[in-house]
């Protein structure tokens, strides 16, 4: 592969806010820290592990930054 023009990786990193139902932690994560998942009942959600209690947290697709 030949790169004609180098891209800007920072443009791909979307930040989403999460709130853990288990411990109440509120945190923000960028695209290197969460995964996107398609669910029947919710549609597209972002899934991330809470940094405090390690519970799996879901967020709607609402970008914060």
Phi, psi and omega in degrees: 000141177244126177272120180278318177220126180294136179273175179248107184298329180300333179291340181272346185271096176273142181252132178235150178263138180236148173229120184283126178287335184282311186243352178087002179297135174246126183213160176246143180222146176263177188297346175277351185247349178232170174235154176265142183218136178263120180242144183301314186275337184248343188081212180284129176227159172258138183239129181218155177269129179299131181289343182271304187248358178068017176286145179280123187246139180250143178226144172294163178284074177234110183284141180257337182218000000 
